[in-house]
Amino acid sequence: MKIGIFGGSFNPIHNGHLSLALQLKEQAGLDEVWLMVSPQNPLKEPGDLLDDELRLEMARLAVEDVEGIVVSDYEMHLPKPSYTWNTLQALSKDYPDREFVLMIGGDNWQLFDRWYHAEDIKANYEIVVYTRTPGDPGFIDISSTDIRRRIREGRGIRRLVPKAVADYIKEHKLYQ
């Protein structure tokens, strides 16, 4: 079984994440894509990162009816900081019957040489790089940062996130 690992803070998850996961699943010939909700990216400042459980719940709501996309809290149970190499190694050990493919954005690919064990990742895992640059083919112009800003400004987000996620954000008064 070939599994794509699509990591991120998903703060919040949005339609762009889901569309991208489905596109890459198809294009890379994956059986599943695991949305690996990250506890904290070691290269990013914590900022307004919501609690892990809230982000996980929104992600679960978003994929409830999406076949082949799975939300995973696997990385949250690993030692911090959360490094992709450690995650991939632990996954490979715990799921020896699966082949893991790393899915990363072009912006992260530009920084890839700074990643912990970057050369080992390249040597041991397939990597699928997707575009994150406006104007590139396949670029999906939705960002979690913009969604959080829109919420603070009292603007709508219904077309940007699944309905269940918008309802959850409103019900729990998140990002205000």
Salt bridges, closest charged atoms under 4 A:
ASP48 OD2 - ARG148 NE 3.13
ASP48 OD2 - ARG152 NH1 3.54
ASP52 OD1 - ARG55 NH2 2.56
ASP73 OD2 - ARG60 NH2 3.96
ASP73 OD2 - HIS77 NE2 3.08
ASP107 OD2 - ARG132 NH1 3.60
ASP113 OD1 - LYS122 NZ 3.39
GLU119 OE2 - LYS122 NZ 3.41
ASP120 OD2 - HIS117 ND1 2.44
GLU126 OE1 - LYS2 NZ 3.22
ASP146 OD1 - ARG149 NH2 2.02
GLU153 OE1 - ARG149 NH1 3.23
GLU153 OE1 - ARG155 NH1 3.04
ASP167 OD1 - ARG158 NH1 2.77
ASP167 OD2 - LYS163 NZ 2.64
